[in-house]
Amino acid sequence: RPSCFEISLPIVDLPSQMHSTFSSKLSKGVGGFAEESNPAMHELIKQMQSEEIDFYDFSLQASEHLLKAITDEAMVETGYVIFSLYNYLATDYLMVAMLNTKEFVSVDQQLDLSQNKFLELAKMQIAVRIDLTQLEISEQDFRYISFIKGRMGSKISDFFMNFIGCEEKVDTKVQ
């Protein structure tokens, strides 16, 4: 897109639906920014939080890092990448998700049919949520990044963790 979306009901509703879908996923990992990894995303987030760059510029630069991660890992992923900056229960979050679409047929009041697409939120498998509030308050706790563990072994989650620069620091099954 050439710009961020204007605030509208669908734009307000989408992060809420994504947050709910993400939260309902059972297999998630938790961690923080890895010291030995590429610090690019961590730096971009810091720049966005300090308003050195706006959210739109952040999303463009982050997309370039994602494309590089996809290329480096030789991943074959399709769909739309959604960057969402939102507040939920007094906590600021950044969510990055890759969502596929599904076609459907709809009927209008004049009984005309049309073919449309919808985002398959229920099938969200590649997503990361960064608790920006927790990152600011206690970065040393390494509990501010959560991600969906891969659907095809660890390759998918590894690819997305590399993109973010995240290291899994918390064993969620033990806790």
Secondary structure, 3 states (H helix, E strand, C coil): CCCCCCCCHHHHHHHHHHHHHHHHCCCEEEEEECCCCCCHHHHHHHHHHCCCCCHHHHHHHHHHHHHHHHHHCCCCCCCEEEEEEEEECCEEEEEEEEECEEEEEEECCCCCEEEEEEECHHHCCEEEEEEHHHHHHCHHHCCCEEEECCCCCCHHHHHHHHHHCEEEEECCCCC
